[in-house]
Amino acid sequence: MLPVVETFELTESRVAVLQLTEEEGDTLIALGRELAAKAAWWGSSTSEPTRSVISVESLRGGRCSVSFRDVVGVVSVGAKQFCVRPKIPFNHFAFLASCSEIAPRFSDARVALDQGNDFAIVLARWCVDAAEKLLRSGLLSDYADCVEGIEEIRGRVLPLETALLIASGVPRALCDFQEFSEDTALNRIVKAACLRISSTARIDVATRARARQVAFRLDSVGALRVADLRARVDRLSKSYSNVLPLSMLVLSGLGITVASGRSLGRAFLVRTPELIEDGLRSILQSGLTDTAITKRRLMLGDSGLSMNPDLVFGESLAVGDVKYRVLAPDWNKPDLNQIVTFATAFRSSSAALFGFSLGASPRLPRSIRIGDVSARAFSWIAAEGVRPEESASMLVAEVAAWLHVVRTRSQPPNLFSSA
């Protein structure tokens, strides 16, 4: 007889009061810390080793306040299962996620999300789809360092080690050489992600079988190394531009297992802020074809500090920052200070804050001028009954009108115009 599983529906970044044992609470915290330790894999800028993406605080009567910060997915602890939903309606989350650069450009990408599937499961399917596409287009090979005992000398002979081999009765020379092979950092990341998917029980059988087939095809590729996590796509490896971020997300969030006492916990979580930010930037760029919209870093001399706005319009026409939360009617001072600082660093006179509204008629902070910088707020309307395509069109139209005004103000007056 299958054990009875108690299921709890939660919303990311929102506190829920639940009945938990001490062991269950400790296991949740341990899972959260395990995920936080992998922050560099999934875009978080915070790196405190004790920080947890799952917060658990004890209350009276065996109750606990529990919150999952900026992640969606499913967590199982013993006989309890926690389903974490997005903080905005799922259809809007699905639309933004499917517009992100990490989402595969396959026809069923948005359909899979719109059907309400667990996002972690959809992510696994996307990753396998991208890995299969990579195999069809062909893997990249590169020169890799090898140290091996061989009969014919290649590269540099290691004399002491070779003498020990011969003395032990092995007629081989230990050589340090380079070999052209598929055992590269990018291929090791893809293989590790597929192995993770294939061993994750929550993923459907068909997807796990496809992931195993991809991993089998990569049999000449070795195990993942710590240094591999710094691998990036360049001009020669553009074919990995889709599968690499998907694989990194899979490695960071799927199949994390932690034991605390007699309680076993498993997490299938995906971090959301960078996903939403990327999707929003992609939507704005698609709608504003006359303006380049990028995420840029500006180093502040040799101080070691940098400014990293989510959105830079044009060369430095305006800057913006995306906050994956519902905006209040009044300015949040840290947010305001941040976008004004970004604008000052990029020598721009216009800054914008982008957030969300759960109502059809959002109440946003009023436009404000601080020194030479004008700041305003924009809202993605994530209200029930409003289609995400409509929200995207409204936001693009508002930003286009704002940029038109910004351009007009930034242009010097024409002294030779007729009266």
C-alpha positions in Angstrom: 0.0 0.0 0.0 1.4 3.4 -1.0 2.1 5.9 1.9 -0.4 8.8 2.2 1.3 12.0 1.1 0.1 15.3 2.6 0.3 18.1 0.0 0.7 21.8 0.8 0.2 24.5 -1.8 2.5 27.5 -1.2 3.4 30.7 -3.1 7.0 31.7 -3.5 8.2 34.4 -1.0 5.0 34.2 0.9 4.9 32.9 4.5 2.7 29.9 5.3 2.0 28.5 8.8 2.2 24.7 8.8 2.3 21.9 11.2 5.9 20.4 11.1 8.0 18.2 13.2 11.4 19.4 14.3 13.1 17.0 11.9 11.0 18.1 9.0 11.8 21.7 9.7 15.6 20.9 10.0 15.4 19.0 6.7 13.8 21.9 4.9 16.4 24.3 6.1 19.2 21.9 5.1 17.7 21.6 1.6 17.5 25.4 1.3 21.2 25.8 2.4 22.2 23.1 -0.1 20.5 25.1 -2.9 22.0 28.4 -1.7 25.4 26.9 -1.7 25.0 26.5 -5.5 24.1 30.2 -5.9 26.9 30.8 -8.4 25.3 28.2 -10.7 22.0 30.0 -11.0 22.7 33.6 -11.0 22.4 34.7 -7.4 24.7 37.4 -6.3 24.6 36.4 -2.7 27.1 33.9 -1.4 26.7 33.6 2.4 27.3 30.0 3.2 24.7 29.8 6.0 21.9 31.4 3.9 18.9 29.3 2.9 16.4 29.8 0.2 13.9 28.0 2.5 13.0 29.8 5.7 11.6 27.9 8.7 10.8 29.5 12.0 9.3 27.6 15.0 6.0 28.8 16.5 3.9 27.5 19.3 2.1 24.1 19.2 4.4 22.4 16.8 3.6 25.0 14.1 6.2 26.7 11.8 6.2 29.6 9.5 7.6 28.5 6.2 8.6 30.5 3.1 10.4 29.6 -0.1 12.3 32.6 -1.4 12.3 33.3 -5.1 11.9 29.6 -6.2 9.2 27.5 -7.7 8.9 23.7 -7.9 8.2 20.9 -5.5 9.9 19.7 -2.3 9.2 16.4 -0.6 10.1 15.8 3.1 9.0 12.4 4.4 5.3 12.1 3.9 4.8 15.8 3.2 5.0 17.5 -0.2 5.3 21.2 -0.7 4.2 22.6 -4.1 5.6 26.1 -4.6 3.8 28.2 -7.2 4.9 31.6 -8.7 4.0 34.8 -6.9 2.2 36.0 -10.0 -0.6 34.1 -11.9 0.9 31.0 -13.6 -0.2 32.0 -17.1 1.8 35.3 -16.8 4.8 33.5 -15.2 4.6 30.9 -18.0 4.5 33.6 -20.7 7.5 35.4 -19.3 9.5 32.2 -18.7 8.8 31.0 -22.3 10.1 34.4 -23.6 13.4 34.0 -21.7 16.6 33.4 -23.5 16.9 30.1 -21.7 13.6 28.8 -23.0 14.0 26.6 -26.1 12.7 28.0 -29.3 10.5 25.0 -29.9 6.8 25.3 -30.8 5.6 23.4 -27.7 7.7 25.5 -25.2 4.9 27.8 -24.2 2.2 25.1 -24.5 3.9 22.9 -22.0 3.9 25.8 -19.5 0.4 26.9 -20.2 -0.9 23.5 -19.4 0.1 24.1 -15.8 2.8 21.5 -15.5 5.3 21.6 -12.7 7.9 24.1 -14.0 10.8 21.9 -12.8 9.5 19.0 -14.9 9.0 21.3 -17.9 12.6 22.5 -17.4 13.9 18.9 -17.5 12.0 18.3 -20.8 13.4 21.5 -22.2 16.9 20.5 -21.3 16.6 17.0 -22.9 15.1 18.6 -26.0 18.1 21.0 -26.3 20.6 18.2 -25.6 19.0 16.0 -28.4 19.2 19.0 -30.8 22.8 19.4 -29.9 23.6 15.8 -30.6 21.9 16.1 -34.0 24.0 19.2 -34.9 27.2 17.6 -33.6 29.3 17.9 -30.4 32.3 20.1 -30.2 35.7 18.6 -29.5 38.8 20.2 -28.1 42.3 19.4 -26.9 42.3 18.0 -23.3 45.3 17.3 -21.1 45.9 13.6 -20.5 48.4 11.7 -18.3 48.4 8.1 -19.3 50.7 5.0 -19.4 51.2 4.2 -23.1 53.4 2.0 -25.3 54.4 4.7 -27.8 55.8 7.9 -26.4 53.6 11.0 -26.9 54.1 14.5 -25.6 56.2 14.8 -22.4 57.6 11.7 -20.6 57.4 11.7 -16.8 60.7 10.0 -16.1 60.3 9.0 -12.4 56.8 7.7 -12.8 57.8 5.8 -16.0 60.8 4.2 -14.2 58.4 3.0 -11.4 56.1 1.5 -14.0 58.9 -0.4 -15.7 60.3 -1.5 -12.4 56.8 -3.0 -11.5 56.8 -5.0 -14.7 54.6 -2.7 -16.8 56.4 -1.9 -20.1 54.8 1.5 -20.6 55.8 5.2 -20.5 53.8 7.6 -18.4 53.3 10.6 -20.7 51.7 14.0 -20.4 50.1 14.9 -23.7 47.0 16.5 -25.2 44.3 14.6 -27.0 41.6 15.9 -29.2 38.3 14.6 -27.7 34.7 15.3 -26.8 35.6 15.3 -23.1 35.2 19.1 -22.7 33.7 21.2 -20.0 30.6 22.0 -22.0 29.9 18.4 -22.8 30.5 17.3 -19.2 27.9 19.9 -18.0 25.3 18.6 -20.5 26.0 15.0 -19.6 25.8 15.7 -15.8 22.5 17.4 -16.3 21.0 14.5 -18.3 22.3 12.1 -15.6 20.6 14.2 -13.0 17.3 14.1 -14.9 17.6 10.4 -15.6 17.9 9.7 -11.8 15.2 12.0 -10.6 12.1 10.0 -9.7 9.7 12.9 -10.1 10.4 13.4 -13.8 8.2 11.3 -16.1 9.5 8.0 -17.3 9.7 9.0 -21.0 11.9 12.1 -20.3 14.2 10.1 -18.0 14.6 7.5 -20.7 15.5 10.2 -23.3 18.0 11.7 -20.8 19.7 8.3 -20.3 20.0 7.9 -24.1 21.7 11.3 -24.3 24.1 10.4 -21.5 24.9 7.1 -23.2 25.7 8.9 -26.4 28.2 11.0 -24.3 29.9 7.9 -23.0 33.3 9.2 -24.0 32.7 12.3 -21.8 34.0 12.3 -18.3 32.4 13.3 -14.9 31.7 16.9 -14.1 34.5 18.9 -12.5 34.2 21.9 -10.3 36.1 24.1 -12.8 33.6 23.2 -15.5 31.0 25.5 -13.8 32.9 28.5 -15.1 32.5 27.4 -18.7 30.9 30.0 -21.0 29.6 29.9 -24.6 31.9 31.8 -27.1 31.8 32.3 -30.8 33.0 28.8 -31.6 30.5 27.1 -29.3 27.3 29.0 -30.2 25.5 25.7 -30.6 25.6 25.3 -26.8 23.9 28.7 -26.1 20.6 27.1 -25.4 21.5 23.8 -23.7 24.2 25.3 -21.4 21.9 27.6 -19.2 19.2 24.9 -19.1 21.8 22.3 -18.0 23.1 24.7 -15.3 19.5 25.3 -14.0 18.9 21.5 -13.9 22.1 20.9 -12.0 21.4 23.7 -9.5 17.7 22.9 -8.7 16.7 19.4 -9.6 17.1 16.3 -7.5 18.8 17.8 -4.4 18.6 15.3 -1.6 19.4 15.9 2.1 18.9 13.7 5.1 18.4 15.1 8.6 18.0 12.5 11.3 15.5 10.0 10.0 13.9 12.5 7.7 14.8 12.5 4.0 14.1 15.5 1.8 14.2 16.0 -1.9 14.0 19.4 -3.7 13.0 20.1 -7.3 13.3 23.9 -7.3 14.1 26.5 -9.9 15.1 30.1 -9.1 12.8 32.7 -10.7 14.1 36.3 -10.6 16.7 35.9 -13.3 14.2 34.0 -15.4 11.6 36.7 -15.2 14.1 39.5 -15.8 15.4 37.7 -18.9 11.9 37.2 -20.2 10.9 40.8 -19.7 14.0 42.1 -21.4 13.4 39.8 -24.4 9.8 41.0 -24.7 10.8 44.7 -24.6 13.6 44.1 -27.1 11.1 42.3 -29.5 8.7 45.2 -29.2 11.2 48.0 -29.4 13.2 47.1 -32.4 14.7 50.6 -32.9 16.4 50.5 -29.5 19.0 48.0 -28.3 18.2 46.8 -24.8 21.0 45.0 -22.9 22.1 44.0 -19.5 25.5 45.6 -18.9 28.2 45.9 -16.3 30.1 49.1 -15.7 33.3 48.9 -13.6 33.9 51.9 -11.4 37.6 52.5 -12.0 39.9 50.3 -10.1 37.6 50.2 -7.0 36.5 46.6 -7.7 32.9 47.9 -7.7 30.5 47.7 -10.6 27.1 48.9 -11.7 24.9 46.2 -13.1 21.5 47.5 -14.3 19.1 44.9 -15.8 18.2 47.2 -18.7 20.3 49.7 -20.6 18.4 51.4 -23.4 20.6 52.3 -26.4 24.1 53.4 -25.5 23.0 55.1 -22.3 19.7 56.7 -23.2 18.1 55.3 -20.1 18.5 52.6 -17.6 16.1 50.3 -15.8 16.0 47.6 -13.2 13.5 44.7 -12.9 12.0 43.7 -9.5 10.1 40.4 -9.5 7.5 41.6 -7.1 4.3 43.6 -6.9 5.0 47.4 -6.7 3.5 49.5 -4.0 2.0 52.9 -4.6 4.9 54.6 -2.9 8.6 54.4 -3.7 10.7 51.8 -2.0 13.8 54.0 -1.1 16.4 51.3 -1.8 14.9 50.7 -5.2 14.8 54.4 -6.0 18.4 54.9 -4.8 19.5 52.0 -6.9 18.1 53.1 -10.2 19.2 56.7 -9.7 22.7 55.4 -8.9 22.7 53.3 -12.1 21.6 56.3 -14.1 24.3 58.5 -12.6 27.0 55.9 -13.3 25.9 55.5 -17.0 25.5 59.3 -17.3 21.9 59.0 -18.2 19.1 61.4 -17.2 16.4 58.8 -17.1 15.8 55.7 -15.0 12.9 53.3 -14.6 11.8 50.6 -12.2 9.9 47.6 -13.6 7.7 45.5 -11.4 4.3 43.8 -11.3 0.7 44.7 -10.5 -2.1 42.2 -9.6 -4.8 44.7 -10.4 -6.0 45.9 -13.8 -5.5 49.5 -12.7 -2.2 49.7 -11.0 -1.3 52.3 -8.5 2.4 53.1 -9.1 4.9 55.4 -7.5 4.8 58.9 -9.0 7.5 60.0 -11.3 10.2 61.9 -9.4 13.3 64.0 -10.3 16.4 63.7 -8.2 19.1 66.1 -9.3 19.6 65.5 -13.0 17.8 62.1 -13.0 14.1 61.6 -13.7 12.8 58.3 -12.3 9.5 56.5 -13.0 7.9 53.1 -12.5 6.4 50.6 -15.0 4.1 47.7 -14.2 3.4 44.4 -15.9 -0.3 43.9 -15.3 -0.5 40.3 -14.0 -4.2 40.5 -13.1 -6.6 37.6 -13.4 -8.6 38.0 -16.6 -5.9 39.9 -18.4 -4.0 37.8 -21.0 -0.2 38.0 -20.8 0.0 39.0 -24.4 -2.1 42.0 -23.6 0.1 42.9 -20.7 3.2 42.7 -22.9 1.6 45.0 -25.5 0.6 47.5 -23.0 4.0 47.6 -21.3 5.9 47.9 -24.6 3.6 50.8 -25.7 4.2 52.6 -22.4 7.9 52.2 -22.6 8.0 53.2 -26.3 6.2 56.5 -25.4 8.5 57.1 -22.4 11.6 56.6 -24.6 10.2 59.0 -27.2 10.0 61.7 -24.6 13.4 60.9 -23.2 14.9 61.2 -26.8 13.1 64.5 -27.4 14.5 65.9 -24.1 18.0 64.7 -24.8 18.2 66.3 -28.2 19.8 69.7 -28.4 17.5 72.5 -29.7 17.8 73.4 -33.4 19.0 77.0 -33.4 18.4 77.3 -37.2 14.8 76.2 -37.2 12.3 78.7 -38.6 10.1 80.6 -36.2 
